[in-house]
Amino acid sequence: MGSGSAPDIRLDGLAKSFTDNEVLRSVSLNIPAGQSTVLIGPSASGKSVLLKCLVGLMQVDSGSMRYGDLELSGMSTDEWSDFQGRIGMLFQQNALFDSLRIWENIAFRLINHEGVSRSEARDRAVKRMASVGLGEEMADLYPVELSGGMQKRVGVARAMVGNPELLILDDPTAGLDPILTNTILSLIERETSGKGTTVLVVTGDMKAARSRFDNVAMLFDGEIKWSGKRDDVPEADNLYLDQMINSRATGPIKMRLAARG
């Protein structure tokens, strides 16, 4: 699957609610092709919901999502299925298949959607495992036999194995130690610099957000409060971004405390 000619992604006025909970109110954002964009924001700000809308797992209530000339909102099931074949995605909770071996999880799309033979798919899965620090001896294990951090790495390997033109990663370094975190971030950087893949990452790692991605977007209260180049962040006059990127306790973002009964 080629990734060198992926177009920009343009979101305009996206809205998504669940009953009376308005998660996305008016999200507008440009995600440049062939670059890495990091999406930051406090917990429960709608970051994962936005990703799921973008890949067709949730339907937006209104607004436009354009992938080059392709309008994603309102596509048919078959059209979404075709588009999803161009995407590699890591879910926040990994979403591994419990009944499949590790290599089968990684190679699932290769076998079931690209018609790759099982022997070739296993070889490609094992190579991807090595890139995220997992040895071949783990290939025939099941997800339940791995730690949470190892399962996260399997999810990253599965997202990248088909050389997708669009890579969407929901918290790819959560639960990983600093060495493995750096390994995963370097792997993401190689995907953009070496293959021209368009990458959208959600992370709570503000050190990485400040230093490892081309672009930064700040989501809060259902809207993009700031977006721009990473190098513009230090000079940005935006209280939301400043509080989030510098992990300040005080500012316009207030912590939502759950009521105790």
Secondary structure, DSSP 8 states (H G I E B T S, - for coil): ---TT---EEEEEEEEEETTEEEEEEEEEEE-TTSEEEEE--TTSSHHHHHHHHTTSS--SEEEEEETTEE-TT--HHHHHHHHTTEEEE-TT----TTS-HHHHHTHHHHHTS---HHHHHHHHHHHHHHTT--GGGTTS-GGGS-HHHHHHHHHHHHHTT--SEEEEESTTTT--HHHHHHHHHHHHHHHHHH--EEEEE-S-HHHHHHS-SEEEEEETTEEEEEEEGGGGGG---HHHHHHHTT-SSSS---------
